[in-house]
Amino acid sequence: MTRHCTARVLFCVILVAISEAVAGQIRYSIPEEMQKGSSVGNIAKDLGLDVEQLSDSAVRIVSRGRTQYFALNFKSGHLYITERIDREEICGGMEMCLLNCEVIAQAKMKLFPVEVEITDINDNAPSFLSEEFDLKISETAAPGSRFSVRQAEDPDMGLNSIQSYQLSSNRHFLLDVETRSDGIKCAELVLEKSLDREEQAVHKLILTATDGGDPVRSGTAQIRVIVLDSNDNAPVFSQPVYRMSIWENVPEGSPVVTVKATDPDEGVNKEVKYSFQKITDKASQMFHLDPKTGEITVVGKLDFEEAALYEIEVQAHDGGGLFDRSKIVIVVRDVNDNVPEIALRSLISSIPENSPPGTVIALLNVQDPDSGENGEVTCSTLGNLPFQLKKPFENYYSLVTDRALDREHVAAYNITVTATDNGTPPLSTAITIPLRILDTNDNCPLFDKTSYAGYVTENNPRGVSVFSLRASDPDWGENARITYSINEGNRSEVPLSSSISVNSKTGALYALRSFDYEQFREIRFQVQAQDGGSPPLSSNVSVTLFILDQNDNSPHILHPSFPTDGSTGVELAPRSSEPGYLVTKVVAVDADSGQNAWLSYQLLKATEPGLFSVGLHSGEIRTARSFVDKDALKQSLVVLVKDNGQPPLSATATVTVVVADSISEILSDLSSLSAPADSQSSLTLYLVIAVASVSCLFFTFILVLLALRLRRWRNSQLFDSSSVTFSGFPVSQFVGIDGVRAFLHSYSHEGSLTTNSRKSQFNFPKSNYSNTLTSQQTCEIKDPILVTGELNISNGDQTSLQVS
């Protein structure tokens, strides 16, 4: 039998039928009870998939239901069995048994529905509810009477189900087999010869049920025919079929229906008892029949999703062995007791922000085990998000983008998908799908101002920071990394790179050289901000750097100017001038600007104070009073011109005014006019006298010191005159006073005196040292024979003394 079964399985596998439905669905057909690992079909070839690219991350097999019966061999591309498949367990009495699964190509985001038809094999033998049962028949039963017997059950389908009944040989009964409209074969005993209780009270018969499978399977039951005394009325049900419908959520113990049969007999023959004649194991766990009252109650937990219909055959028999049968049909009505289930078949966790509308993000499978409106599910997304759900297949939804995304607006989404059924009340479930938006370089850097203006004071130190500018980029990472640079453009003048620089990271501007307000007062240029994207984006901003003035220029006298043509450059004032007479005007300019160039004039010195006045802001020299005879013919005026800077700078102008009534008088007196005495000449004279005095004192000190040392030396020679010799000097130079003078005359000392210095220096010429001072050339005043003096000489000149 095993070899026949194996051969049948192999034959069915070879004859697998592959058909493609209108919607692109692939169907295979395999027999039940195939071994684990058996091939169902080459799914890769049938779907046009590349076997070399198959992997668990590229292709997924998803089966409906809790048990996964199939898997994909990634090496061969075959669909194979992973669990035992029992057609009767999966589909029960359904004529067509289909297992559904989906093949999901992750890269293409495509779904291929696959149906596998499970064909029946003869793996179940016919069986009776009990191996032995009693059949009570009255001895008065006439030949030809029919008696129903218990039917055998075979969960297989078609030819593999029960095809015939056989009865063991006997003298009294024949077996009559009839086929009902639903195809089920029913067996009845036909009394062929009258019974005689006194002759034989019990008859034992063997009833055999046989199916049509290959190999043939059969089951037997023993019928004990008990011959009873006469009972001429059988019970009769009130209706041949009882139809009831109940909700699946009824509590245990709830009544379903009460069957009723009547018997006109009397006594024991009238007592009717009820029993299930034909009931499945599942129904026997759900319902209970009271044998006395005929009431059927619920004893188990009904579930519409497991069984929606129960058909039970009930029998009523009296005490005399007569009976009647009725059929009970119980329809279980669905209650919305199951929430929709959402399964995430495929998911993309991140997409670029420039993804086009319609980009698939996730593939969802939605199931609801309920039926009718309770099983109709609608999916939706919460909030006004840029996503929508599309339904490419039944029970499948794809989550796609429906408009452009902007990472700078929203960088990540938590998309909540809600599945709601149409039951009353509706039930729903939800899942949250996280999605991260990847940045693209779609924003150029933007400065925080439309233009910038900076200020720097002239004469600034090199490298000083002028000011900073800043640009921002809402992108992320390298796309937001900003680099600053100066855009020189088409500049004909000095390049900006020698004057201004910018920090490429911070945007700080630095001055590379010292600016001069008098040369130029502003610098205009552009700064470019460029991000690090690919391709990079940039923007420019105009920058104006204003140079601020410092008071670094003294006033410049334009008039009167120092004469260069030999003229005296004097101004004429008639003796008859009235007070307020305009003599001349001092004209000066200042290269600075603003208040640094505001000039004021002041009469600093005059030969005759009070004779002339100077306009504070005009520089006009006017007579303050009338001239008198004692006024000098030549008047010297010193005018101070001062600006308004901080600190103020100034210059002086000397104006010589000649008091005369006519031109001839001027010409006669020109020979007596001389240049104005220099105020500094007397000071120089005093300094020369001071230096000469100090030099004389110093010279005297040197003479005294040398005389003392010569005397000490001479005394030492007196003690040892025979041993005293002078190397390098003639003896005649040291004889008498004349010898001392000759010695002093042979040395020349040069002294240098410097104003505002506390050090003086004496140089001893090398050529006059003879042979005694060869190692000493120049020395500062550190020796006792040198003196230190402090001279304050205002003209800054250096005076040299020659002492001999």
DAFEN-V295060 format. One record per backbone hydrogen bond with DSSP energy under -0.5 kcal/mol. NH is the residue of the N-H (numbers start at 0). CO is the residue of the C=O. E is the energy in kcal/mol with one decimal. If there is no record, write none. Layout:
nh = (NH;NH)
co = (CO;CO)
e = (E;E)
This chain:
nh = (4;5;6;7;8;9;10;11;12;13;14;15;17;18;18;20;20;23;25;26;27;29;31;32;33;36;37;39;40;42;42;43;45;46;47;47;48;50;52;53;58;59;61;61;63;68;70;72;73;76;78;79;79;80;81;82;85;86;89;90;91;91;93;96;97;98;100;101;102;103;103;104;104;105;105;106;108;109;111;112;113;114;115;116;116;117;118;118;122;126;132;134;136;136;138;140;143;144;146;148;152;159;160;162;163;165;167;173;175;175;176;177;177;179;179;182;185;187;188;189;190;190;191;191;192;198;199;202;204;204;206;206;207;207;208;209;210;211;211;218;220;221;222;223;223;224;224;225;225;226;226;227;227;235;237;241;242;243;243;245;247;249;252;253;255;256;258;258;261;268;269;270;270;271;272;273;274;276;277;283;284;285;285;286;287;289;289;290;293;295;296;296;297;298;299;301;305;306;309;311;312;313;313;314;315;316;317;318;320;323;325;326;327;328;328;329;329;330;330;331;331;332;332;336;340;342;342;344;344;345;347;348;350;352;354;357;358;360;361;362;363;364;365;366;373;374;375;376;377;379;381;384;386;387;389;391;392;395;396;397;398;399;399;400;401;402;404;408;409;412;414;414;415;416;416;417;417;418;419;419;420;421;421;428;430;432;432;433;434;435;436;437;437;441;445;447;451;453;455;457;458;459;462;463;465;466;468;471;478;479;480;481;482;483;484;486;487;490;491;497;498;499;500;502;503;506;508;509;510;511;511;512;516;518;519;522;524;525;526;527;528;529;529;530;531;538;540;541;542;543;544;545;545;546;547;547;551;555;556;557;557;558;570;572;576;579;580;582;582;583;585;586;586;587;588;595;596;597;598;599;600;601;603;603;604;606;608;610;612;614;618;620;621;621;622;623;624;626;630;634;634;636;636;637;638;638;639;640;640;641;641;642;643;650;652;654;654;655;656;656;657;658;658;659;659;665;666;667;668;669;671;672;672;678;680;681;682;683;684;685;686;687;688;689;690;691;692;693;694;695;696;697;698;699;700;701;702;703;704;705;706;707;708;709;710;711;712;713;714;715;716;717;718;719;720;723;726;727;728;732;733;734;735;738;739;740;741;742;743;744;745;746;748;749;750;750;751;752;754;755;756;756;760;761;762;763;764;764;767;768;771;772;775;776;778;780;781;782;785;790;790;792;793;795;798;800;802;802)
co = (0;1;2;3;4;5;6;7;8;9;10;12;15;16;26;18;24;20;112;18;114;116;118;84;30;80;34;78;78;40;76;76;41;42;43;44;43;48;49;50;54;103;59;101;99;66;79;77;71;72;40;70;77;37;68;68;83;84;85;86;86;87;90;94;95;115;113;61;111;59;101;102;109;57;103;57;104;104;102;110;100;25;98;27;114;96;29;116;120;152;221;223;134;225;227;137;190;141;188;186;126;156;157;209;209;207;205;189;173;187;174;175;185;177;183;179;177;175;146;173;144;188;171;189;171;195;195;224;202;222;204;220;165;205;218;163;216;158;160;208;206;130;204;132;221;202;222;134;223;200;224;136;225;261;259;326;240;241;328;330;332;246;297;250;295;295;256;293;235;265;266;266;267;269;316;290;314;312;312;279;280;281;282;282;296;287;294;288;289;256;287;294;253;285;285;299;302;302;329;327;277;311;325;274;323;272;321;267;317;315;313;239;311;241;326;309;327;243;328;307;329;245;330;334;366;340;364;342;362;362;360;346;435;437;351;400;355;398;398;345;396;342;394;340;370;371;372;374;419;417;415;382;384;399;397;389;395;392;363;389;361;387;397;358;385;385;352;405;405;434;412;432;413;414;430;379;415;428;377;417;426;372;375;418;416;414;430;431;412;348;410;350;435;439;471;469;541;543;545;547;514;456;510;460;508;508;506;445;475;476;477;479;529;503;527;525;485;488;489;494;495;495;509;507;501;502;466;500;463;498;509;498;514;515;515;544;542;486;540;484;538;482;527;536;477;528;526;449;524;451;522;453;543;520;455;545;549;588;554;555;586;586;655;657;573;622;577;580;620;620;618;558;584;585;555;592;593;594;596;641;615;639;601;637;637;635;606;607;621;619;614;583;612;619;580;610;610;574;627;632;656;634;654;604;636;652;601;638;650;599;639;648;594;640;638;636;652;568;634;654;570;632;656;572;657;661;662;663;664;665;668;668;669;676;677;677;678;679;680;681;682;683;684;685;686;687;688;689;690;691;692;693;694;695;696;697;698;699;700;701;702;703;704;705;706;707;708;709;710;711;712;713;714;715;717;719;724;725;725;729;730;731;733;734;735;736;737;738;739;740;741;743;802;762;748;800;760;798;796;790;753;790;751;778;749;776;747;762;764;765;768;768;772;774;761;759;779;779;782;756;788;790;791;792;752;750;748;800)
e = (-2.3;-2.6;-2.5;-2.0;-2.3;-2.6;-2.0;-2.3;-2.4;-2.3;-1.8;-1.4;-0.6;-0.6;-1.4;-0.5;-3.9;-1.8;-2.0;-2.3;-2.8;-2.9;-2.1;-2.8;-0.5;-3.1;-1.8;-4.4;-1.1;-1.6;-0.6;-2.2;-2.2;-1.9;-0.8;-0.6;-2.9;-0.5;-1.0;-1.5;-2.6;-2.1;-0.5;-2.7;-1.8;-0.8;-2.1;-3.0;-0.8;-3.0;-3.1;-2.6;-0.5;-2.1;-3.0;-0.9;-0.6;-0.6;-2.3;-3.0;-0.7;-0.9;-1.6;-0.6;-0.6;-2.6;-2.5;-3.2;-2.5;-2.7;-0.6;-0.6;-2.6;-3.0;-0.9;-0.5;-1.4;-1.4;-2.6;-0.5;-3.0;-3.1;-2.9;-3.7;-0.5;-2.7;-2.7;-0.7;-2.4;-2.2;-2.3;-3.3;-0.5;-2.8;-3.3;-1.8;-4.3;-1.8;-2.9;-1.3;-3.7;-1.7;-1.9;-3.0;-2.0;-2.9;-2.2;-2.4;-0.5;-3.0;-0.5;-0.5;-2.9;-0.6;-3.0;-1.9;-3.4;-2.3;-3.8;-3.2;-3.0;-0.6;-3.8;-0.6;-1.4;-0.8;-2.7;-2.7;-0.6;-2.9;-0.6;-2.9;-3.4;-0.5;-3.2;-3.0;-2.7;-1.9;-1.2;-2.2;-1.9;-3.4;-3.3;-2.7;-0.6;-3.8;-0.8;-2.8;-0.7;-3.2;-0.6;-3.3;-0.5;-2.3;-2.5;-3.4;-0.5;-0.5;-2.9;-2.5;-2.0;-1.5;-4.0;-1.5;-3.4;-1.1;-0.5;-2.7;-2.6;-1.1;-1.4;-0.7;-0.8;-0.5;-2.4;-2.3;-2.1;-3.2;-2.0;-2.4;-1.0;-0.5;-1.0;-2.2;-2.3;-0.5;-2.4;-0.6;-2.3;-3.3;-2.2;-0.5;-2.5;-3.2;-1.2;-0.8;-1.2;-2.5;-2.7;-2.9;-2.9;-0.5;-2.8;-3.4;-3.1;-2.3;-2.8;-1.4;-1.4;-2.3;-2.5;-2.7;-3.6;-3.7;-0.5;-3.2;-0.6;-3.3;-0.6;-2.4;-0.6;-3.9;-0.6;-2.7;-3.7;-0.5;-3.2;-0.9;-2.4;-1.4;-2.3;-0.5;-1.7;-2.1;-1.6;-2.7;-1.2;-3.6;-1.2;-2.4;-3.5;-3.0;-2.8;-2.5;-1.3;-1.1;-0.8;-0.6;-2.8;-2.1;-1.7;-1.7;-1.7;-2.6;-2.6;-0.7;-0.5;-1.9;-2.6;-3.1;-2.7;-2.6;-0.6;-1.5;-1.6;-0.7;-0.9;-1.0;-2.5;-3.1;-0.6;-2.9;-0.6;-0.6;-2.7;-3.1;-0.5;-3.2;-2.7;-0.5;-2.5;-1.4;-1.1;-2.1;-2.1;-3.6;-0.5;-0.6;-2.8;-2.6;-2.4;-2.8;-0.6;-2.2;-2.7;-2.0;-2.5;-2.6;-2.3;-2.9;-3.0;-0.5;-3.5;-1.3;-2.9;-0.6;-1.9;-2.9;-1.4;-1.6;-1.0;-0.7;-2.8;-1.8;-2.0;-3.0;-0.9;-1.2;-0.5;-1.4;-2.3;-3.3;-2.1;-2.7;-0.5;-2.3;-3.1;-2.9;-2.5;-3.4;-0.6;-0.7;-0.5;-1.5;-1.9;-2.2;-2.4;-1.0;-2.2;-3.4;-2.8;-2.5;-0.5;-2.5;-1.3;-1.7;-1.6;-0.7;-3.1;-2.3;-3.1;-3.2;-0.7;-2.7;-2.9;-0.6;-2.2;-3.7;-0.5;-0.5;-3.2;-2.1;-3.0;-2.6;-1.6;-3.7;-1.7;-0.8;-3.0;-1.2;-2.9;-2.3;-0.6;-0.5;-2.5;-1.3;-1.6;-1.0;-0.7;-2.6;-3.0;-2.0;-0.8;-2.4;-1.7;-1.0;-0.6;-1.9;-2.7;-2.2;-1.6;-3.1;-2.7;-0.7;-1.9;-3.2;-0.9;-0.6;-1.2;-0.6;-3.6;-0.5;-3.3;-3.2;-0.6;-3.3;-3.7;-0.5;-3.7;-2.5;-0.5;-2.6;-1.0;-2.3;-2.5;-3.3;-0.6;-0.5;-3.5;-0.6;-3.6;-3.1;-0.5;-1.2;-0.8;-1.3;-2.3;-2.0;-1.3;-0.8;-0.7;-0.6;-0.9;-0.5;-1.5;-0.6;-0.5;-2.1;-2.0;-2.1;-1.9;-2.2;-2.2;-2.2;-2.5;-2.4;-2.1;-2.3;-2.4;-2.2;-2.4;-2.2;-2.8;-2.5;-2.2;-2.1;-2.1;-2.3;-2.2;-2.6;-2.4;-2.2;-2.0;-2.7;-2.2;-2.1;-2.2;-2.4;-2.4;-1.7;-1.2;-1.3;-1.0;-0.8;-0.6;-0.5;-0.6;-0.5;-0.7;-1.4;-1.6;-0.9;-0.7;-1.1;-1.7;-2.4;-2.2;-2.4;-2.7;-2.6;-1.4;-1.3;-2.6;-1.8;-0.5;-2.7;-2.7;-2.9;-0.7;-1.6;-0.9;-0.6;-1.5;-1.1;-2.9;-1.4;-0.8;-0.7;-0.9;-1.3;-1.4;-1.0;-0.8;-0.6;-1.2;-1.0;-2.2;-0.6;-2.5;-0.7;-0.6;-0.8;-0.6;-1.0;-2.0;-4.2;-3.2;-0.6)
